[in-house]
Structures are given as structure tokens and as C-alpha cells.
């Protein structure tokens, strides 16, 4: 089963014509969303319950691990990862109990390289989140080097991680290849960031906007379709998230990809045309 969605639900003007859309409106088009708000702070359980009220019962959420778990932020003195993990899981409990958590996403920064210390840290992450589906996105290409690729794949399988299959710029030596090796037969996660070579390594306040400012062309989507179709043969569930949000292209590209795969999403929310 293949599900397609975007990062966040608010910023997809293509879907509604509005600067910001509601989750209810977004869920009229897609059965899946990646929520990045949890990267910045553990959401209150009341917020989680409100999200669940706005979507159909089969709608799925991908929740980013808060940044302290992925070394984007140092652990505060007196805090423990184990306690924070329990707090995070408790906030998501309604979503988990209703079967609407597709997976947690641990997106690591470019400085998280393939070292013994970091391999041990990934084991720690699995230990503190032992019973939830967990996807890992690596942004340092040392994990994919000829010296480590086989061990990286084997380790991800051993720990029951789904190693995220990433599409990003192809012409830069620092980027991650689209490695189509399935490490978890229960679920596979694709993230399509776009191929903005010029903006990928941008810094400063506009970095995020420049990095994901990209519109996939039909021939590029055709190539990605083949990779996704092959992964479907090896995995029970597939999630495809378009993260090329900056130029407003993610939602349109996602719907184009849905059509290329000849998918129909059942049990979506009614759209505005259907309300009258």
C-alpha cells in the first residue's frame, strides 16, 4: 500500500487557494502528513487530540522526533532522554492507540557522521523508543560510502529502522544518494526534497526556503515512480512525502505522483466542492 503526502498541512496554497490551509482541508486530498512541529517542541496531548478530530480514522501521521533526540540541540542539564521519550510518547498516546501513527522520523543533521559513537547513539534511540515504528534519515554521506554502506544497511535491519530513501540534489559531492535498499519490510519511507543544487547548501535565515525550492518535472517523477514501485514489492506499507515546499510545488507534485502511480485514496475528508 502506497500513501502520499506532504510536509506540514498549512502551506499548500495549491490545494485551497489560501495562504494557510487547515488540517481538515488538507485531509480532503491526502491520507498522510508529516508533522514537523514536534521537531521544535513536544506537542501537548490536547493538540494531538484536536488533530485527530480533523481527519478520517484511517489518516496517518508521521511525527518528527524533537530535535534534542537528533543532536540538533543539546540536552538540558538535569534532563534525560528516557524521560523526554516517555513524555513524547504520552503526548502521542491517542494517535498511537487509534493506529494513526505511521512512524516517528529521526532526521539527523549533516554533522552526524558514521562513527562508533554515533552508531551506539542510534542503538540508544531504538532502546528508548522500543515499540514504535521508527525511520532514520541520515544527511552525512559517510554512511553511504563504499566502506560503510553494507554495514549501514545491515545495522538498520538489525535495529528494525526504516532507513529513509531520500531524493535530493544529484550534482553535489556532499548529498545523499537515493539508496533503494529496503531495511524494514513492515514499512518504507521516501522523502523527496527536490534537486535544487544551487540552494541546497545555503546558510542564513533563508536557507530552508532556498533548499526546498524545487519543482519536479514529469520525467523526474517517472524515475521516482519506478523506485517506489520496486520498494512496494518488498515492503507492506510505503509512505512518500514531498518536502519541496518552498516554492509551493509539493502538493501539486504529490498529486501528479499519485496519478502516475494510478492510486485512489479512499475515505478522505469532503472537499469544499462536495460541501454544497
C-alpha positions in Angstrom: 0.0 0.0 0.0 1.4 3.4 -1.0 0.4 6.6 0.7 1.4 10.0 -0.4 1.5 13.4 1.4 3.5 16.5 2.2 5.5 18.0 5.0 3.0 20.1 7.1 -0.6 20.8 6.1 -0.7 24.6 6.3 1.4 25.9 3.5 -0.1 24.3 0.4 -1.9 27.1 -1.4 -2.3 24.9 -4.4 -4.9 22.8 -2.6 -7.2 25.6 -1.3 -6.1 28.9 -2.9 -5.5 30.1 0.7 -2.2 31.2 2.3 -2.8 28.7 5.1 -5.0 25.6 4.9 -6.4 23.7 7.8 -5.7 20.0 8.5 -9.3 19.2 7.7 -8.9 20.8 4.2 -5.5 19.1 3.6 -7.1 15.7 4.5 -9.5 16.1 1.7 -6.6 15.5 -0.7 -4.1 13.3 1.1 -4.2 10.4 3.6 -0.8 11.2 5.2 1.1 14.1 6.6 4.5 14.7 8.1 4.3 16.9 11.1 7.4 18.9 11.8 6.0 20.9 14.7 7.1 18.1 17.1 10.7 18.8 16.0 10.6 22.1 17.8 8.7 21.1 20.9 6.8 18.1 22.3 3.1 18.8 21.4 0.5 18.9 24.1 -1.8 15.9 24.1 -4.7 18.3 23.6 -3.3 19.4 20.3 -2.9 15.8 19.2 -6.5 15.0 20.1 -7.6 18.1 18.1 -5.6 16.9 15.0 -7.3 13.5 15.3 -10.7 15.2 15.3 -10.0 16.9 12.0 -9.0 13.8 9.9 -10.7 10.5 8.9 -10.0 7.4 11.1 -7.6 5.9 8.6 -5.5 9.1 8.2 -1.8 8.6 9.1 0.7 10.9 10.8 4.5 10.9 10.6 5.9 12.7 13.6 9.4 14.1 13.7 11.4 13.4 16.8 12.1 16.5 18.8 15.5 18.0 17.9 17.1 17.1 21.2 16.9 13.4 20.2 18.7 14.1 16.9 21.5 16.2 18.3 20.3 19.4 16.7 20.1 20.7 20.3 22.0 19.8 23.5 20.2 18.0 26.2 19.4 20.5 29.0 21.1 19.9 32.3 19.1 17.7 34.6 17.1 16.3 31.7 17.2 12.7 30.4 16.4 11.3 27.0 14.5 8.5 28.6 12.2 10.8 30.5 11.7 13.1 27.4 10.9 10.0 25.3 8.2 8.9 27.7 6.8 12.5 27.7 6.7 12.5 23.9 5.1 9.1 23.7 2.5 10.1 26.2 1.6 13.1 24.2 1.1 10.9 21.1 -0.8 8.2 23.0 -4.2 8.9 21.4 -2.7 8.8 18.0 -0.8 5.5 18.7 -3.9 3.9 20.3 -6.0 4.8 17.3 -3.5 3.3 14.9 -2.8 6.6 13.2 0.9 7.0 13.8 2.6 5.8 10.6 6.1 6.3 12.2 8.4 8.5 14.1 11.1 10.2 12.0 14.6 10.8 13.3 16.2 13.2 10.9 19.9 13.6 11.8 22.0 16.7 10.8 24.9 16.7 8.3 27.5 16.6 11.1 26.1 13.2 12.3 28.7 11.1 10.6 29.4 7.3 10.6 31.4 6.9 13.8 31.3 4.2 16.5 29.9 6.9 18.9 27.0 7.7 16.6 26.2 4.0 15.9 26.0 3.5 19.6 23.7 6.6 19.8 21.3 5.1 17.2 21.1 2.0 19.4 20.2 4.2 22.3 17.4 5.8 20.3 16.0 2.4 19.5 16.2 1.4 23.2 14.2 4.5 24.3 11.6 4.0 21.5 11.4 0.2 21.5 7.9 -0.5 20.3 7.1 2.2 17.7 7.9 2.3 14.0 11.0 4.5 13.6 12.5 5.8 10.4 16.0 7.3 10.3 17.2 9.9 7.8 20.9 10.4 7.5 22.3 13.5 6.0 26.1 12.8 6.2 27.1 10.7 3.2 29.8 8.8 5.1 27.1 6.3 6.0 26.7 5.5 2.2 30.4 5.3 1.4 31.8 2.1 -0.1 33.5 1.4 3.2 30.3 1.5 5.3 27.2 1.1 3.1 26.8 -2.7 3.7 27.3 -2.3 7.4 24.8 0.7 7.5 22.1 -1.4 5.8 22.7 -4.4 8.0 22.6 -2.3 11.1 19.4 -0.6 10.1 17.8 -4.0 9.5 19.1 -5.3 12.8 17.6 -2.4 14.7 14.3 -2.5 12.8 14.8 1.0 11.5 13.4 2.0 8.1 16.3 3.9 6.5 14.7 6.8 4.7 15.1 6.8 0.9 16.0 10.3 0.1 15.8 12.3 -3.2 17.9 15.4 -3.1 20.4 17.2 -5.4 22.5 14.9 -7.6 25.4 17.1 -8.6 26.9 17.8 -5.1 29.5 15.6 -3.6 28.0 16.1 -0.1 24.5 14.9 -0.7 22.9 11.5 0.0 22.2 9.1 -2.8 18.8 7.6 -3.4 19.6 4.2 -2.0 16.7 1.8 -2.8 17.6 -0.9 -0.3 14.7 -1.8 1.9 15.8 -2.2 5.6 12.3 -2.8 7.1 9.8 -5.0 5.3 7.0 -3.6 7.5 7.3 0.0 6.2 9.4 2.1 3.8 9.6 5.9 3.9 10.6 8.1 0.9 11.3 11.8 1.4 11.5 13.9 -1.8 13.3 17.2 -1.0 13.8 18.4 -4.6 17.0 18.9 -6.6 18.0 22.5 -6.0 21.7 22.2 -6.4 22.3 25.9 -6.0 20.3 26.4 -2.9 21.0 23.1 -1.1 23.9 24.3 1.0 22.6 27.8 1.6 23.0 29.3 5.0 21.3 32.1 6.9 17.6 32.8 7.6 16.6 31.9 4.0 18.4 28.6 3.9 15.3 26.4 4.4 13.4 28.3 1.7 16.2 28.0 -0.8 17.0 24.4 -0.1 13.5 23.1 -0.9 12.6 25.5 -3.7 12.2 23.0 -6.5 9.5 21.7 -8.9 9.8 18.1 -10.1 9.3 17.6 -13.8 7.3 14.7 -15.2 10.3 12.7 -16.3 11.8 13.0 -12.8 8.6 11.8 -11.2 8.6 8.9 -13.7 12.0 7.9 -12.5 11.0 8.1 -8.8 7.9 6.1 -9.6 10.0 3.1 -10.7 11.9 3.2 -7.4 8.8 3.4 -5.3 7.1 0.6 -7.3 10.1 -1.7 -6.7 10.1 -0.9 -3.0 6.4 -1.8 -2.8 7.3 -5.4 -3.7 9.5 -5.7 -0.6 7.5 -3.7 2.0 4.0 -3.8 3.4 3.5 -0.1 3.6 5.1 2.8 1.7 5.0 6.5 2.7 6.0 9.1 0.2 6.4 12.7 1.5 7.1 15.6 -0.8 9.2 18.2 1.1 9.8 20.6 -1.8 7.5 23.1 -0.1 9.4 26.4 -0.5 8.1 27.3 -3.9 4.6 25.9 -3.3 5.3 22.9 -5.5 4.9 20.0 -3.0 1.2 19.4 -3.1 0.9 19.7 -6.9 3.9 17.3 -7.4 2.4 14.9 -4.9 -0.9 14.8 -6.7 0.9 14.3 -10.0 2.8 11.4 -8.5 -0.5 9.9 -7.2 -1.8 10.0 -10.8 1.4 8.4 -12.2 1.0 5.6 -9.8 -2.7 5.3 -10.6 -3.7 5.5 -7.0 -7.1 6.3 -5.5 -7.2 7.4 -1.9 -10.4 6.3 -0.2 -12.1 7.8 2.9 -10.7 11.3 2.6 -12.4 14.3 4.1 -15.0 16.0 1.9 -13.5 18.9 -0.1 -15.1 22.3 -0.5 -16.9 21.4 -3.8 -18.6 18.5 -2.0 -19.9 20.6 0.9 -22.5 22.3 -1.3 
